[in-house]
Structure formats: structure tokens, C-alpha cells
Amino acid sequence: MEKKSIYNWKNNLFGTKSTLYCNDAVIGSLESIDWNLDAHVSIHKDKYRFINKGLFNPYTEIRNQNNELIGDIEYNSWKSKATISLINKKYTWSPKNRWMTTWQIEDELGKVVEIKPSSLSNGGKIESCENSELILSISLYLQKRTTVMFSMVALIPLLTLILI
């Protein structure tokens, strides 16, 4: 049985910053500007930028601290899935259950990361079989993006009522 590393994250009040912990020690963070889907993630000494592109065919560029393109994430909105393409490997992001309360990132060999947001604590837990700051950064980013997208969808009826 493969050993899993367990991480926790907590979001600030406005959801613009998430702090990542391992054994109660801060190891990294994700920062975004308001409801923007772009983000900066730093874990240990590694830093990554996630830059959202495209309107009708959205994707996200992943850049390292030297601004080099090291991967991208292509979204399939109809299936609530995404394909993560890195230089030498592909992963799939998808919900683990129909209620979308747990998400997972899998490679071609099986599950690598499981992301479990908590509705009670404004944060959640990440369980990872792969010891990679990049995959951990992608997990944190995709969780943030999913939360923002679901929040935007939830606001549509309210905005419709206000505008009518």
C-alpha cells in the first residue's frame, strides 16, 4: 500500500488567499485577486503562476518562477473534468462522486491526489500519493477555481432578479 501525504488548507475570509499546511506547519500558499481565476502558488521554494485564458474554450497556463510555460489545464465544462498536461505527463481532474464533494487527480496508473473541501471550516484536506510541489499546487489551484466557478453560477439567479 502506497503511503499518502496529508495536507490541509485554510482560506482567508474573502477567499483570496489559501494557506497550505503539513502537520500544522505552513508550507505554502495560493493568492488570487478577488474573483479572478489567475493565481500565484508557492510551496516550499517552488513558485507557480496559473493564468486563465480563453472565453469559449477555457484553459489555464502553468508557468514556473522563470515565467516558462511548463504545462496547461484544459477544461471540459460539460463533464466537470479537466486534462492537465505537463511536459512529460498527463493527468485528469474529476469529481470522485456525483455530489462533487471530493475531487481527484489521476494519472494513467490511477489516483494520485484526492481533494476534500470542508463546508464547515472554509478549507479542506489534500491526500497525495505523489510527492510533487507542482501537483500539490495544481490541486490547490483547481480547488480554488472550482469554488469560484460554482459561486459565479450560484449568483446568476440573484443577478437575474436584480436586473429584471
Protein Blocks (a to p, Z undefined) as FASTA:
>chain_A
ZZdddddddddfkopaccddeehiafbdcddehjbfbdcddehjbccddddehjklgcdd
dddfkopafbdcdddfknopacdddfkbccddddfbfnopaccdddfkbcfbdcdddfkl
opaddddfbdcfklmmmmmmmmmmmmmmmmmmmmmmmmmmmmZZ
